[in-house]
Amino acid sequence: MSANTPMASATVLERDAQQAMGDHKVHPNEIAIGVVIGRASEYFDFFVFGIACVLVFPKVFFPFVDPLTGALYAFSIFALAFIARPIGSVIFMAIDRRHGRSVKLTIALFLLGGATAAVSFLPRYDSIGISAVYILAVLRVLQGLALGGAWDGLASLLAMNAPRERRGWYAMIPQLGAPLGFMVASALFAFFLVNLDEADFIDWGWRFPFYCAFTINVVALFARLRLVATDEFARMMDLDRLRPVPALELFRHHAGDVIRGAFVPLAGFALFHLVTIFPIAWLALNNTHRSPGEFLIVQFSGAIVCAGAIAASGLIADQIGRRNCLIMSASLIAFFAVGSIIAPLLFGESAIGQTIYVTIGFMLLGLAYGQTAGAVTARLGNHYRYTGAALTSDFAWLVGAGFAPLVALFLSQRYGLAMVGVYLLSGAACTLAALFFDRSEMRQM
């Protein structure tokens, strides 16, 4: 690391990593692998919790209320992490400035993996009463704080090292972590749902995916530390492109840009949990003929489609520009939302309709989500890029996705499935409005 880096406590970790690297120059493809591994581990932790909010927590932690209320309580706890995430970013940015990025990432990923794994050891409500709910809420907040600290700047490093004519392609690569994380989480839950009876699954089967989180995050930590120690990363730090700045300084100069940037990806973020977490809840609560295990396999296939659409977004962005790609994807999501309003029963009892809904939803999610990296910081200068990207993304997730399962489930059960389309349409409208008012071309970070 550069001599200007103020963290003696980080030097041992970074020196060991640099010695392991030797004089090896890091190729963008190597950065891409590290970024995808890191992002996949984060999304795995969040999807495991989200799936459990539907299939497990109402029975294990909220048996004193009806299934719908239990699911709504679980989704309220689910939202806590998105509230805590920007707070975590501020806290861990301070750690970054004082002790270095290696220390920051080590603490954050051990906290993320530890908090997720700790859920697997939680006693049931029947054992310790309401204390089980409080502990679950605390662990969820810790997840959110840790995810805020897991922002590493590697996505920016990847784009900066990518060929100029292929920056749209390389910008989409970090987003592949989302479908990969969901595929691993859904596959684990599907395996236990299919192979265990309900009593065994509720007793112990659901705990295994949470237990795996710690190991997955340790692997992701080493993949990231290897890249943070590279000469390329040190050079970007020296150029002030990847240095953390205090949040107050960022908002003093770029508050409007952060707010506008948070609304740019809302179409994709609103759709995010409406094709992953919400459908499982709707099926489980409405006693359809399709089992949750079977539907998770359908969603696993949808995640593969999502990964392909994310890759396609990179090719499209390199041809027509990121801004036009985002306008196109938000418009398609708006049409999809209108279709969901006009024909809400497409996702009703029909297994074919459910599969079509999920597959199209995952495809549109991939197109929209693939180019959100960097779009949220289009107007930020190099000095504010690292902190601005983290906090803008945090606020986008909070507004667009944090309460999506809770709101969608409440509206669908109270007013019908058509209201889910209305909710999604509002997200697409926010994205299109944000792009209309900010006509600057999205910087290919």
RASULUR-V849071 format. One record per backbone hydrogen bond with DSSP energy under -0.5 kcal/mol. CO is the residue of the C=O (numbers start at 1). NH is the residue of the N-H. E is the energy in kcal/mol with one decimal. If there is no record, write none. Layout:
co=CO nh=NH e=E
co=CO nh=NH e=E
This chain:
co=2 nh=5 e=-1.5
co=5 nh=7 e=-1.2
co=7 nh=10 e=-1.0
co=7 nh=11 e=-0.7
co=8 nh=11 e=-0.8
co=8 nh=12 e=-0.5
co=10 nh=14 e=-2.4
co=11 nh=15 e=-3.0
co=12 nh=16 e=-2.4
co=13 nh=17 e=-2.1
co=14 nh=18 e=-2.6
co=15 nh=19 e=-2.5
co=16 nh=20 e=-1.9
co=17 nh=21 e=-1.7
co=18 nh=22 e=-2.2
co=21 nh=24 e=-1.5
co=27 nh=30 e=-1.1
co=27 nh=31 e=-1.8
co=28 nh=32 e=-2.6
co=29 nh=33 e=-1.8
co=30 nh=34 e=-2.0
co=31 nh=35 e=-2.6
co=32 nh=36 e=-2.5
co=33 nh=37 e=-2.3
co=34 nh=38 e=-2.2
co=35 nh=39 e=-2.7
co=36 nh=40 e=-2.7
co=37 nh=41 e=-1.9
co=38 nh=42 e=-1.6
co=39 nh=43 e=-2.6
co=40 nh=44 e=-2.3
co=41 nh=45 e=-1.8
co=42 nh=46 e=-1.8
co=43 nh=47 e=-2.9
co=44 nh=48 e=-2.5
co=45 nh=49 e=-1.6
co=46 nh=50 e=-2.4
co=47 nh=51 e=-3.0
co=48 nh=52 e=-2.0
co=49 nh=53 e=-1.6
co=50 nh=54 e=-0.6
co=51 nh=54 e=-1.1
co=51 nh=55 e=-2.4
co=52 nh=56 e=-2.2
co=52 nh=57 e=-2.7
co=56 nh=59 e=-1.3
co=56 nh=60 e=-2.2
co=57 nh=61 e=-2.7
co=57 nh=62 e=-1.3
co=60 nh=125 e=-2.4
co=62 nh=65 e=-1.3
co=66 nh=70 e=-2.6
co=67 nh=71 e=-2.3
co=68 nh=72 e=-2.3
co=69 nh=73 e=-2.6
co=70 nh=74 e=-2.3
co=71 nh=75 e=-2.5
co=72 nh=76 e=-1.6
co=73 nh=77 e=-1.8
co=74 nh=78 e=-2.2
co=75 nh=79 e=-1.7
co=76 nh=80 e=-0.6
co=77 nh=80 e=-1.0
co=77 nh=81 e=-0.6
co=78 nh=81 e=-0.8
co=79 nh=82 e=-0.7
co=79 nh=83 e=-1.3
co=80 nh=84 e=-2.2
co=81 nh=85 e=-1.5
co=82 nh=86 e=-0.6
co=83 nh=87 e=-0.5
co=84 nh=88 e=-2.5
co=85 nh=89 e=-2.1
co=86 nh=90 e=-1.9
co=87 nh=91 e=-2.4
co=88 nh=92 e=-2.9
co=89 nh=93 e=-2.0
co=90 nh=94 e=-1.5
co=91 nh=95 e=-1.5
co=92 nh=96 e=-2.5
co=93 nh=97 e=-2.3
co=94 nh=98 e=-1.9
co=95 nh=99 e=-3.3
co=95 nh=100 e=-0.7
co=96 nh=100 e=-1.6
co=100 nh=104 e=-1.9
co=101 nh=105 e=-2.9
co=102 nh=106 e=-2.3
co=103 nh=107 e=-2.5
co=104 nh=108 e=-2.6
co=105 nh=109 e=-2.8
co=106 nh=110 e=-1.9
co=107 nh=111 e=-2.3
co=108 nh=112 e=-2.7
co=109 nh=113 e=-2.7
co=110 nh=114 e=-2.5
co=111 nh=115 e=-2.7
co=112 nh=116 e=-2.0
co=113 nh=117 e=-2.6
co=114 nh=118 e=-2.2
co=115 nh=119 e=-0.8
co=116 nh=119 e=-0.8
co=116 nh=120 e=-0.6
co=117 nh=120 e=-1.1
co=118 nh=121 e=-1.4
co=119 nh=122 e=-1.5
co=124 nh=127 e=-1.2
co=124 nh=128 e=-1.9
co=125 nh=129 e=-2.2
co=128 nh=131 e=-1.0
co=129 nh=132 e=-1.8
co=130 nh=134 e=-1.9
co=131 nh=135 e=-2.5
co=132 nh=136 e=-2.1
co=133 nh=137 e=-2.3
co=134 nh=138 e=-2.3
co=135 nh=139 e=-2.5
co=136 nh=140 e=-1.9
co=137 nh=141 e=-2.1
co=138 nh=142 e=-2.3
co=139 nh=143 e=-2.0
co=140 nh=144 e=-2.0
co=141 nh=145 e=-2.6
co=142 nh=146 e=-2.5
co=143 nh=147 e=-2.4
co=144 nh=148 e=-1.9
co=145 nh=149 e=-1.4
co=146 nh=150 e=-1.0
co=147 nh=150 e=-0.5
co=148 nh=151 e=-0.8
co=153 nh=157 e=-2.1
co=154 nh=158 e=-2.6
co=155 nh=159 e=-2.2
co=156 nh=160 e=-2.5
co=157 nh=161 e=-1.4
co=158 nh=162 e=-0.5
co=159 nh=162 e=-0.8
co=163 nh=166 e=-2.0
co=164 nh=167 e=-1.2
co=166 nh=170 e=-2.2
co=167 nh=171 e=-2.2
co=168 nh=172 e=-1.0
co=169 nh=172 e=-0.5
co=169 nh=173 e=-0.7
co=170 nh=174 e=-0.6
co=172 nh=175 e=-0.8
co=172 nh=176 e=-0.6
co=173 nh=176 e=-1.7
co=174 nh=177 e=-1.5
co=175 nh=178 e=-1.4
co=175 nh=179 e=-0.6
co=176 nh=180 e=-1.8
co=177 nh=181 e=-2.6
co=178 nh=182 e=-2.3
co=179 nh=183 e=-2.5
co=180 nh=184 e=-2.1
co=181 nh=185 e=-2.2
co=182 nh=186 e=-3.2
co=183 nh=187 e=-2.2
co=184 nh=188 e=-2.1
co=185 nh=189 e=-2.1
co=186 nh=190 e=-2.7
co=187 nh=191 e=-2.2
co=188 nh=192 e=-1.8
co=189 nh=193 e=-2.5
co=190 nh=194 e=-2.4
co=191 nh=195 e=-1.8
co=192 nh=196 e=-1.5
co=197 nh=201 e=-2.3
co=198 nh=202 e=-2.5
co=199 nh=203 e=-1.8
co=200 nh=204 e=-2.9
co=200 nh=205 e=-2.2
co=201 nh=206 e=-2.1
co=204 nh=207 e=-1.2
co=204 nh=208 e=-0.6
co=205 nh=208 e=-0.9
co=206 nh=210 e=-0.7
co=207 nh=211 e=-2.2
co=208 nh=212 e=-1.8
co=209 nh=213 e=-0.5
co=210 nh=213 e=-1.1
co=211 nh=214 e=-0.6
co=212 nh=216 e=-1.9
co=213 nh=217 e=-2.3
co=214 nh=218 e=-1.8
co=215 nh=219 e=-2.0
co=216 nh=220 e=-2.0
co=217 nh=221 e=-2.2
co=218 nh=222 e=-1.9
co=219 nh=223 e=-1.8
co=220 nh=224 e=-1.9
co=221 nh=225 e=-2.8
co=222 nh=226 e=-1.8
co=223 nh=227 e=-0.6
co=224 nh=227 e=-0.9
co=224 nh=228 e=-2.5
co=225 nh=229 e=-1.4
co=227 nh=230 e=-1.7
co=230 nh=234 e=-1.9
co=231 nh=235 e=-2.6
co=232 nh=236 e=-2.1
co=233 nh=237 e=-2.1
co=234 nh=238 e=-2.3
co=235 nh=239 e=-1.7
co=236 nh=241 e=-2.2
co=236 nh=242 e=-0.9
co=237 nh=240 e=-1.7
co=243 nh=387 e=-0.5
co=246 nh=250 e=-1.9
co=247 nh=251 e=-2.6
co=248 nh=252 e=-1.9
co=249 nh=253 e=-1.3
co=250 nh=253 e=-0.5
co=250 nh=254 e=-3.0
co=251 nh=255 e=-1.1
co=254 nh=258 e=-2.2
co=255 nh=259 e=-2.2
co=256 nh=260 e=-2.7
co=257 nh=261 e=-2.7
co=258 nh=262 e=-1.8
co=259 nh=263 e=-0.8
co=260 nh=263 e=-1.0
co=260 nh=264 e=-0.9
co=261 nh=265 e=-0.7
co=263 nh=266 e=-1.2
co=265 nh=269 e=-2.4
co=266 nh=270 e=-3.0
co=267 nh=271 e=-1.5
co=268 nh=272 e=-1.4
co=269 nh=273 e=-0.8
co=270 nh=274 e=-0.5
co=271 nh=275 e=-1.1
co=272 nh=275 e=-0.6
co=273 nh=277 e=-0.5
co=273 nh=278 e=-2.8
co=277 nh=281 e=-1.6
co=278 nh=282 e=-2.5
co=279 nh=283 e=-2.4
co=280 nh=284 e=-2.4
co=281 nh=285 e=-2.2
co=282 nh=286 e=-1.5
co=283 nh=288 e=-1.2
co=291 nh=295 e=-2.3
co=292 nh=296 e=-2.3
co=293 nh=297 e=-1.3
co=294 nh=298 e=-1.5
co=295 nh=299 e=-2.5
co=296 nh=300 e=-2.1
co=297 nh=301 e=-1.8
co=298 nh=302 e=-2.0
co=299 nh=303 e=-2.4
co=300 nh=304 e=-1.3
co=301 nh=305 e=-1.7
co=302 nh=306 e=-2.3
co=303 nh=307 e=-2.3
co=304 nh=308 e=-2.0
co=305 nh=309 e=-2.3
co=306 nh=310 e=-2.4
co=307 nh=311 e=-2.0
co=308 nh=312 e=-2.1
co=309 nh=313 e=-2.0
co=310 nh=314 e=-1.2
co=311 nh=315 e=-1.4
co=312 nh=316 e=-2.6
co=313 nh=317 e=-2.7
co=314 nh=318 e=-1.7
co=315 nh=319 e=-0.8
co=316 nh=319 e=-0.8
co=316 nh=320 e=-2.9
co=317 nh=321 e=-2.0
co=321 nh=325 e=-1.8
co=322 nh=326 e=-2.5
co=323 nh=327 e=-2.3
co=324 nh=328 e=-2.4
co=325 nh=329 e=-2.4
co=326 nh=330 e=-2.5
co=327 nh=331 e=-2.1
co=328 nh=332 e=-2.2
co=329 nh=333 e=-2.2
co=330 nh=334 e=-2.0
co=331 nh=335 e=-2.1
co=332 nh=336 e=-2.3
co=333 nh=337 e=-2.6
co=334 nh=338 e=-2.4
co=335 nh=339 e=-2.4
co=336 nh=340 e=-1.8
co=337 nh=341 e=-1.6
co=338 nh=342 e=-2.6
co=339 nh=343 e=-2.7
co=341 nh=344 e=-0.6
co=343 nh=346 e=-1.7
co=344 nh=347 e=-1.3
co=345 nh=348 e=-2.3
co=350 nh=354 e=-2.3
co=351 nh=355 e=-2.2
co=352 nh=356 e=-2.5
co=353 nh=357 e=-2.6
co=354 nh=358 e=-2.4
co=355 nh=359 e=-2.6
co=356 nh=360 e=-2.6
co=357 nh=361 e=-2.4
co=358 nh=362 e=-2.7
co=359 nh=363 e=-2.1
co=360 nh=364 e=-2.6
co=361 nh=365 e=-2.3
co=362 nh=366 e=-2.2
co=363 nh=367 e=-2.0
co=364 nh=368 e=-2.2
co=365 nh=369 e=-3.3
co=366 nh=370 e=-1.9
co=368 nh=371 e=-0.7
co=369 nh=372 e=-1.4
co=372 nh=376 e=-1.2
co=374 nh=377 e=-1.2
co=375 nh=378 e=-1.2
co=377 nh=380 e=-1.4
co=381 nh=384 e=-0.8
co=381 nh=385 e=-0.7
co=382 nh=385 e=-0.8
co=382 nh=386 e=-0.5
co=384 nh=388 e=-2.5
co=385 nh=389 e=-2.5
co=386 nh=390 e=-1.6
co=387 nh=391 e=-2.4
co=388 nh=392 e=-2.4
co=389 nh=393 e=-1.9
co=390 nh=394 e=-2.1
co=391 nh=395 e=-2.4
co=392 nh=396 e=-2.1
co=393 nh=397 e=-2.5
co=394 nh=398 e=-2.2
co=395 nh=399 e=-2.6
co=396 nh=400 e=-2.8
co=397 nh=401 e=-2.3
co=397 nh=402 e=-2.5
co=398 nh=403 e=-0.5
co=401 nh=404 e=-0.9
co=401 nh=405 e=-0.6
co=403 nh=407 e=-3.0
co=404 nh=408 e=-2.9
co=405 nh=409 e=-2.3
co=406 nh=410 e=-2.1
co=407 nh=411 e=-2.8
co=408 nh=412 e=-2.5
co=409 nh=413 e=-2.1
co=410 nh=414 e=-2.0
co=411 nh=415 e=-3.3
co=411 nh=416 e=-0.7
co=412 nh=416 e=-1.0
co=416 nh=419 e=-1.5
co=417 nh=420 e=-1.5
co=417 nh=421 e=-0.9
co=418 nh=422 e=-1.4
co=419 nh=423 e=-2.3
co=420 nh=424 e=-2.3
co=421 nh=425 e=-2.5
co=422 nh=426 e=-1.8
co=423 nh=427 e=-1.3
co=424 nh=428 e=-2.0
co=425 nh=429 e=-2.4
co=426 nh=430 e=-1.9
co=427 nh=431 e=-1.9
co=428 nh=432 e=-2.4
co=429 nh=433 e=-2.5
co=430 nh=434 e=-2.6
co=431 nh=435 e=-2.3
co=432 nh=436 e=-1.8
co=433 nh=437 e=-2.4
co=434 nh=438 e=-1.5
co=437 nh=439 e=-0.7
co=443 nh=445 e=-1.9
